[in-house]
Amino acid sequence: MYEHLKVERRDEVLVVRIVRPPANAIDLRLLEEGHAALEELRADPPGAVVLTGSDGFFSAGVDLKVAPTLDREHQGRMVAGINRIFAGWYGFPRPVVCAVNGHAIAGGLILALCADYRVGATEGKLGLTELRAGFPYPAVAKAVAQAELGPAAARILMLRAELVEPSEALALGVVDELAEPDDVLTRALEVAEQMAGLPRSTYEQVKRQLRRETIEFAERIVAEGGDPFERGWAGPETADAAAAILRS
């Protein structure tokens, strides 16, 4: 059914795996498939969900080969799609555990931040590099990053726009624990299975209590638009900045 997603049931837990080689980068097709998967899961929620990637990448974020080439209409669609996917996972009514199986960069890391618990690998780079690539943050992406990271961590990651090692990511609160690469998914499944047994209606209520301000903001952006970057998201600096990253 999906070209870039694989969905697998493990008892009460569904594993949603991103499979878009080589780096699981985000394009319009992946955003469309992600939204479709979310709608299916909302219609029949599992006990819990584990989000993960493949081949040493959780996700490298927005596809830097594609995004700078988009016209204004498709830039708008990209920003709206990013806002919608992050809003959907951040407010998902059941437990969401992220198995960060490797590199998680820019929008890929923000997708991980949407989870309720994050297991990182001891190998891989993590960071919020949107600034370095010449992209401002879509509204929901910024809101999730600010909600999930402490002020100092958000300042360091968003304004330095550099990649960090897993140990530093753990210290900054980006991930909740680390595991060896071969054990990341196993550990995430253990946590998800534990959380799947929590009372359904109460979990949804408590999650919304905890995240109410950010969830309501995200839902409003998705429903009404109003993101100032929904048009003209990639500016004149973007192509050169993105190309420099791809060369590095």
FENPEVEN-V77783 format. One line per field, one symbol per residue. phi: phi as a letter, one per 30 degrees, with the letter a starting at -180 (. if undefined). A space follows every 50 residues. Layout:
phi->???
This chain:
phi->.cdcbbcbcbhdcccccdbbdcbhdcbddddddddddddddddbdddabc cacahibdadiedddcedcdddddddddddddedddddddcedcdbcccd dldbbhedddedddddabccddbkcblcceeddicddeededdddddccd edddddddcdhcdbdeddddddidbcacbdedcddedddddddddddded ddedddddedceeddddddddddcijddcdbidcddddeddddddddd
